[in-house]
Amino acid sequence: MAWEGDRQREETQKAIDELTKQLKPSRTAISVKKPSAPAQGSLSIGSLPPSPYKVGDTVATREAFGVALEALGAANPLVVGLDADVKNSTYTDKFGKKFPNRFFENFIAEQNMVGAAAGLAACGKIPFAATFACFLARAYDFIRMAAISGSNIKLVGTHVGVSIGEDGPSQMGLEDIAMMAAQPGVTVLYPSDATCTYRLVEKAAAQGDGLHSGRPPKVVRFSMGPMKRSRSADRRSFARARSDVLTIVAAGVTLFEALKAHDTLKGAGVSVRVVDLYSIVPIDRTTLLDSARATQGRLLTVEDHYAHGGLGDAVLSAVGPEGVKVHKLAVRTVPHSGKPDELVDHFGIEHDRLSKQPNESRNKPSCIALPHEFAGIAFLNILSGSVRQRLLQELTEARYGSGCSWRNISPAMIPHSVRNWWDFNRPLMVRLFEYGGQVCRDAGLHNFSAALP
């Protein structure tokens, strides 16, 4: 039976009194060693050496984390590392080999690891605890209490999303952003390349770093595979122009897919901008709103995470109050095992369908290939009324026969969502995108942005 409040205190005291009666006098002196005072030292990390990575280097972000943690260990003796039996995968073994007396192996006991990290933080240490992001779910109660107490712990979750591939859904961190961002005051970072990782790990270690006034937990999320370093770590928005018709917000592995989409669309005469949302919490609301306004409120998020509570929802919470609509691409069903490229393509968060040469055969159409929702937003929804009507008419005739006007069919027969537009007649939709481009060219317009209403 469980007791609450005064009843619990009364029963506890009765038990103590009963045990005390059984104590026998003894001349043996009991000596209890007092714990040592909290470690004294500077909580300021200071500046780390410059990032060792150059533009074009192909490095996994988790490996860059290991390098950054080792550098932090050399910069400040208060930095300690904790692992849950995956140190060779999270690269915390780099720190462990160099600083064995400051490295704690917790084996397959994530709750113990997070609890030990909170204890070390209470003793004045700066703990980094790392494991696969999915396994942090086992320690969520400890994480929640660390957030409530403002514990200065740094949690690192690797192997996120369907992009880990063959290991399957049990190993894929797909709910970690939602889980961590739900706790007030917790910082959630999601670097996309090695240099960004190196600097954000340094930032996470710093005290009074400007992200929050206190010292709440900080969480860093890493993809599994190698990624090229494409820019400096302090640029939130890049690949942008005044003619942009759409803002794409991405992070981690999907950032590079967004950049591929940017290049493909540019070749088709469509200008879009890309925002690297490497900080989920706190979020850069100013950059998001500025980009949304510059692209007439058209904003698309792409993430390797479940749709609920992820990057897309974070963006929506930031810009929704200003009336900005957000279209989200995310993982929406429980995934399965497979090759990384195949999985991210299957879930519609990768742009790997390249442009092909025009072909008159309807079975082999030339295509500007995009994930379905992305294509619809980028093409259908931004066209002027006259261009859209011509596209609708060809779609209607192909579906219901020549002579049938799109104005005369039942509204229920017209799919309204962007996804349904694509599924309605995939080969034809590809042709319609090309046709739309020809319509613009016939009108003397060089790209779709000129056809905006």
N, C-alpha and C positions, 0 to 999 in steps of 0.2 A: 504494500500500500504506500502511495506517495503522499507526503504531507506538504502543506504550503504555509508560509508566513509564520505566525506565532506558534501554531501547533508544532511545526517542524523544529523551532528553537527549543520548545519545551521538551520534546522527546529527545532531542540531541543532548540537552543538559542532563536529563535523567540517565542516559547511557554513559555519559562522562562520569557522573557521580557514582554509578554502580561500578565502573571500572576502577575508579580511584579508591574505593573501599577495599579492593583486592590487592592493592599495592602493599608490599611489605617493606619495612625500614631497611636501608642498606647504607653501608659506609663507602660504597664505591662512588667515586666522583665521576660525574658524567660531563664530558667535554665535547662541545659541538663546535666544529670549525666554522667560523663565520665566512660568508662568501666575500670574495675580494670586491673592492670598489669598482664601479663601472669603468671601462677603459677610458683613459684620457687621451685625447688626441684631437686633431682638427677634423671636424665633420665636413669641411670644404674639400672637395676632391681636387680642385685646381684644374689646370688645363692639361689634357692628354696630348701626347705627340700627335702630329698631323696624321690624318688617315693614310694608311699604307696603300690604299687602292687608287687605281688610275681609271680614267674613262675607258670603257671597253673591257675591263676585267670582268670575267664571269666567275662569280663567287656566291655561294649560298649565304643568305642572311644569317642563318644560325651559326655558320662558321665565322662570319664577321663578328657575331656576338661573343664567341669564344675568344677571339683576338682582343676585342674591346675589354672584356672582363679581366683578361690577363694584364692588360695595360692599366686598368683601374687598380688591380692588386699591387702593382709596382708603385702607383702614385699615392696610395693611402693604405696603411696597415690595418685600418678598421674594416676594410672591405673583406667579406667572407663569402664563400660559395657553398651552396647546398645542392645535392643531386638526389634523384629517386631512381637510381639504377639505369640511367640512360646517358651517362656522361659522355660516351663516345659519339652519341647522336646529337646531343645538344652542344657539344664541344666545350663543356665545362671542364673536361679532363685537362685542357690546356692550363687552366687556373690550378687545378688539383696537383698537377705535376710540379708546377713552379712554387706553389705555396701549400704544401701538404698539411701543415699545421693549422691552416685556415680553411680547410675544405672538409665538408661533412657529408659522408655518404649515408643516405637514409634508406637505400634499397627500395623495394616496392611498398612504400609507406608514405604516400603523399600527405596525408594528414599530419603525420609526425614531422615531415619536412617543413610544412608551413608553420606548424606550432613551434618548432625549433627556431625557425627564422624569426618569428615574433619574439621569442625569448632572447635571441641574440640582439635584436633591435633594442629591446628593453635594457640590455647591458651596454648600449652605446655603439654596437657594431652596425655595419651597413651591409645587410645580407641580400644576396642574389640567389633565389631558389628557382631551379629550372627543371622542367620535365616536358613531356608532350602536352599540348594544350588540352587535349581531351581528358587527360588524367588529373588535371587540376579540378575537374568536377568532383572528384572523390573528396577533395579537401574544402569544398565550398563553405561548409559551416565555419571552418577555421578562417577562411578568407573573409567571410562576413564579419566575424568578430574582430579580425585585424582592422577592417575598415571602420567598425564602430569605435575601436580604441585608438584609431589614428596611428597604427603601428607602421614604422618606417621600413617596410619590407618591399623588395622588388621581385615580382613574379615574372618568369619568362616561360611562355608557352610556344613550343615549336610544333612542326608537322601539322599545320592547319589546312583545312579545306579538302576538297576532292582532288586537288592537285598533288596530293601525296601518292595517289595511284593505287598500286596493287595491295597495299596493306589493308584496304577496305574500310568500311564505315566505322568500325569499332575504334579505329586509330585516328580518325579524321576529326580535328577540332572544328566544329561547325556551329557551335553555340557559345563559344567563349567570349566573344564581344558582348553579347546580350547578358551573359552571366556576370561579367566584370563591370560593365557600364551601369548595371542596375544599382551598384553600391555607391552611395553619395561620396564624392570627394576622391574617388579612385581615378587615377590617370590611366588611359588606355592608348598605347602607341602601336603603330603598325608600319614599320619601315619597309621600303620596297627594294632597296639595294644595299650594297656593302657599306658605302660611305654614309648613307643615311642611318644605317644601323649603328655604325661606330659612334656617330655623334649623338644619336638618341639614347644609347646606353649610357654615355657620359652624362647626358642631361638627366636621365632617370636617377643616376647615382647622386646628383648634386642635392644639397639641402637648401631650402629657401630658394628654389630654382625659378620662381616666378609663375610656375604652373598652379601652385596652391600655396597659401600662406603657411599651412601646417606641414606635417610630414605623413600624409596618408599613403597607403600602398600604391605602387605603380606597376602596371602590367605591360609587358612588351610581347607582341604577337609576331611569329616568324613563319614564313612559308618554308617548304622543304627543299625545293630544287634550286640550282644555281641561277642567278639573274645578273644581267649586265648592269654595271654602274653607268647610268645615263645622264646624271646631272648632279649638281651640288645639293647638299642636304637641306638647305634653307629655302628652297624654292617650292612654294605650295602650288603655284599655277604656272604652267608653261604650255608651249604649243598653242599660242593664242593670237588672235588677230581681230581687227575691227569687224571683219565680215563674218565672224563666227555665228552659226545659227543654232548651235547646241553646245551645252556644257556637259562633259563626261567626268564624273567623280569616281575615282578608283583608288585602290591601295594594294600593296603587296603584289601578288602575281597578276592580278587583273589590271594593274597600271600599265604593264607592258602590252597586254591585249588592247587596252584603250589606245595606246600609242600606235599600234598596228592599224587599228580602225581609223585613227586620225590620218595616217599616211594613205590608206586606201581611199578614203573619202576625199582627201585632197586631190588625188589623181582623178577623181570623178567630178571635180569642181565644187565640192562641198567643204566648207571650212568649219571646223569644230575646235573647241578648246578642251584641254585636259587638266584636271585638278588632282594633284597627289595629296590625298587626305591622310597624311601619315600620323596625325593626331586625331583620334576619334573622340577622346575626352581629355582635355577640353577641345572643342571644335572651333575652327576658324570661320565663324559666322560671317565676318566681314567679307572675306574672299569669296565665299559661296554666294552671298547676296549680290556682290558686285558682278560676278560671273553670270548669275542667273539673269540679272537685269540687262547685261550686255548681250545676252542671247534670247531676249524676248521671253524670259521665263521658262525656257526649255532646258530641263535639267535631268540627266540620266545617271544613275548610280550602278556600278558593276562590282560585285563582291564574291569572294569564295567563302561564303558563310550562309547559313540559313537566312531566309528573308526576314523573319521576325527578330527584331532587336539588334540587327547588325548595322553596317555602315549606312545603308539606305535609310533606316529609321532614324539614325543619328542626324543625317542630313535633313530629313523631313522635319524633325523637331526643331532644327535650327532655322529653316527657311519657311516652313509652313505658315507660321503666324503672319508672314508678309504676303501671303497669297500665292506663293510659288508652288507649283505642282511638281512632284518628284516621281519619275518613272524608275522602277527598280528591277535590275537583273540580279538574281541570286539563286542559290540552290533551294529548290522548293519541295523536294521529295528526299526520302532516305536514299543515299547513293549506294553504289556497289563497288566491287573491286574492278580495276581495269588500268589501262595505261593512263598516265596523267593527262596527256594531250587529248585522248579520247574522252575522258571524263569531263574535263572542263568544256570541251566542245559539246558533249551530250547535254550538259546542263545550261548551255546557252550563255556562257560567260567568257568565251574565247572567240577571237576573230581570226580564223585560219582559213576561211573560204576565200580564196584569192580571185581576182578578176580574171575572166577568161575571154577569149576572142569571140566576137559575135558569131552566132550560128543561126541560120534561118530555121533550123529544126526546132519545134516546140519541145521536143524531148531532150534537146541539148542546148538550152538557152545560154546566151552570154550572161554572165552575172557579176554584179557588184555584190559580193557575198558578205552578209552581216548576220549576226544573231537576229532572230525574227522580230523581237520587240524593237531592237535597236534600229533595224532597217525601217520599220514602220514609222517610228518617231522622226528619224532623220529625213525621210522622204515624204510619206503621205501627209503627215500632220502639219507640215510647214508650207505646203504648196498653196498658191492662191486659189480662189474659188473656181476660176475658169479651167485651170490646169487640172484640179482635182476632179471636176466634172467630166473631163475628157477621159481621165483614167477610170473613173467609175463606169462610164459607158462601155468601154472596151471590156472591163471585167464582167459587166452584166451580160453583154452579148456572148462572151465566151462561156458563161455559166448557163444562160437560159436561151441562147439562140439569137441569131441575127434579127434585128428589128425590134427587139425588146428593149425598152428604155429603162434606165435605172430609176427614173422618176415614177414609173408606173408599177413597180413591184412593191410588195408589202415590205414595210420597214423591218418586220421581223425576219425577213429573208436576207437582210443585209447585216453581215457581222459587224459589230461596232468596235470591239476591242482590237488593239493592234495585233495581238497574238492570233485572233481569229481571222483577221485580214490575211495574214500570211498562210495559215492553214487552209483557208478557203480554196486557194488554188496556187500552190507554191510556184510551179513553172511560169504561170501567167504573171504572178506578182513580180518575178524577176524581170520579165519582159516589160512590165509596166514601169519599173524604175528606169529602164533604158528609154522607154517611150517618153517618160516625163522629161528626161534629159533632152530628148530630141525636140519636144514641145518648147522647152526653154530656148534651145538653139534656134529653132524656127522663128521665135519671137525676138531674136537678137540678144538673148540673155546668155551669159557665159557660165552661169552656175545656178544652182537651185536657190541660193540665198537671194538672188535678184527676183525670184518669183514669189517672195514672201508677201503676204497681204499687208 
